[in-house]
């Protein structure tokens, strides 16, 4: 009788476990997952073309490394989707300290490459902590802001949020990594917007930001105080025709590559800017220019449509979130993602400053791939919680 009773008790438990798994799978945004998978696949295909001649004797060198990063990122996506979003909010202090640790560790453990300390060599791969920090930054700052900031927030509280955000931003800026620091800043502003700060206060903050940028680029240097390194200031105030053989060489070659692609591109062999290495950083900062040269307007449009699909589904996650924390986190992640795409694509055509921001899912670099897949995992976690909540209340 005891054995029968125990077996009877175990059976419903197994059934409930199966039901939970099925319910979780049904609650996922499968269109968002397919969009992410499409970007991974398309990105690997793009990388195979733009890096084919980079390593003599091993055409697939970068594709294999990027594929390994995609596998690690897929594991991170699953982990982020399973973790309840409330857990990040509850332990936001731990997440914040972890973020600070990630962006600080490069000053101790990273080697200086081209004047910057951004990457930690792990042997098989090089890890850029600030990339994963983009996601953790939003999770941590949102955890503090949702309980304290809103339409009736005092300036003191808003300044506290800005202060918490400023610390990792300054650490990233000091690496120096201006592009990633700008992504953090865009995400911080988005957090304040989605948490409900009044428009008047947001306008004041935007005006202060414009004044700060103007001071850093022009007023302070005119007074003899140089905040940015010379090459950073030159990139932000770049004129493609100013010095085609010097400081603007990369940009002028990028514009040439984009324009030469035409409607369908010149192909891998015909893309001389990329194949003959006239376009520096064609697999990293200027990957979009290489894609435009090889695959033309059609190839670029496919990539941009996939980005648009991710942004659209991200906005749906915002509208379907079950609580304010989910709204703020999803909003910060989507704005940060969109900011990266806009700036990277814009800089290859000379309409945005050259800041070294990676192109999501395309730029060669495992850290960016992993971070963006984790981002999708967090969005899935928020979406599934909202769907499951609505299913229980129905």
Number of C-alpha atoms within 10 A of each C-alpha: 6 7 8 9 9 10 11 11 11 11 10 11 11 11 11 11 11 12 12 12 12 11 15 17 12 13 19 22 20 13 12 23 19 14 20 22 17 16 22 21 16 18 23 21 13 25 26 20 23 26 23 20 19 18 11 8 9 11 15 17 16 21 20 14 16 27 17 17 22 25 16 18 24 22 16 21 24 17 15 21 24 15 14 15 22 16 10 18 22 13 14 21 16 13 21 23 14 16 23 21 15 20 25 19 16 23 17 9 13 17 15 14 9 6 9 15 21 26 22 19 13 8 7 8 16 15 21 22 23 32 22 21 24 25 22 26 29 27 29 25 26 29 26 20 20 22 12 15 20 18 11 10 14 13 11 9 14 19 12 15 20 16 12 17 21 17 13 26 24 16 19 27 17 17 20 18 21 21 21 23 24 20 22 28 18 19 28 25 18 21 28 25 18 20 23 18 18 14 11 9 17 15 11 11 14 13 12 12 12 12 13 13 12 12 16 17 19 14 15 14 14 11 9 8 12 15 13 16 9 9 9 19 17 16 19 14 13 20 17 20 11 12 12 14 11 9 16 19 17 22 26 22 23 31 19 17 31 25 17 19 25 16 15 15 24 19 17 21 14 14 23 18 21 31 20 13 13 15 24 18 17 26 27 18 23 30 28 31 33 33 31 29 33 31 24 23 18 15 20 23 13 13 20 16 13 19 20 15 17 23 19 14 21 24 17 16 26 26 15 18 23 19 14 17 26 29 23 28 32 32 26 30 31 25 21 25 23 17 17 22 19 16 22 26 22 15 24 27 23 16 15 17 22 26 19 19 26 26 25 22 29 26 24 27 22 23 22 27 30 25 28 25 28 25 25 27 27 28 33 28 28 30 28 27 23 21 20 17 14 12 11 7 6 6
